[in-house]
Amino acid sequence: MPSAPFVTLYAPSKVGKTTAAGAAAAAGLSIAAPGAMTPVRTFLGVPDAAEARATTIPDVIAVLKNQGPKYPVVYIDDWSILVDRSFKGNWNVLGDEIMACADATRTLTEKGITVIYTCHEQPARESSGKRVRGGPALPGQYPEKFSALADVVLRGVADPTAAPWPFVMWSFSRPDWIAGDRLSIFPDQCPLNLAEGLREAGHNIPRPKGMEWMETLCAKLTDALMAD
């Protein structure tokens, strides 16, 4: 079975991170703090989306190992907040926990299970005398270090010309912002739609129960629009 991607999407609040990632994981498992999955249940209309609660990095690791293998997609919501809650000032412990989480993520992706993280963003800054580009809102130099572990790092940005959903995703790096896609799945400034991009790249992103019919219909509709 071919490997699946390890994806990180970061953006400011209320851009649509949870909606985009939740749509990709609608038939998978979402790991989130209480209340975080409201957009999936209401806006996306998937009230029975599978969810596991987590408030710290060890919680996430346990879910990835014990429940993750049962699903085609696993989504970790608000990774920035989970890291903040776990970090108690001991950098060695934090580093060990983040690497253990990345290892658990890789174990899943090697089995063909896509794993998606969302984060808030923070601007470029200095940490211990080293310049850290803007990226996922993580402490110290972890915006760079965690991003280096992922296959795909996307930044959600506002774009008023992208109506009706006025946000797009950067997949190319900028001098002050981290982004990159070593799998060449997402073009730069593409629609904020993780699910369709991953499907088009051949990864297993099932539609939620009761909506499987969309797979054939959407393909036919797209072909008709392109032909016109």
Secondary structure, 3 states (H helix, E strand, C coil): CCCCCEEEEECCCCCCHHHHHHHHCCCCEEEECCCCCHHHHCCCCCCCCEEEECCCHHHHHHHHHHCHHHCCEEEECCHHHHHHHHCCCCHHHHHHHHHHHHHHHHHHHCCCCEEEEEECEECCEEECCEEECEEECCCCCHHHHHHHHCCEEEEEEECCCCCCCCEEEECCCECCECCEECCCCCCCCEECCHHHHHHHCCCCCCCCCCCCCHHHHHHHHHHHHHHC
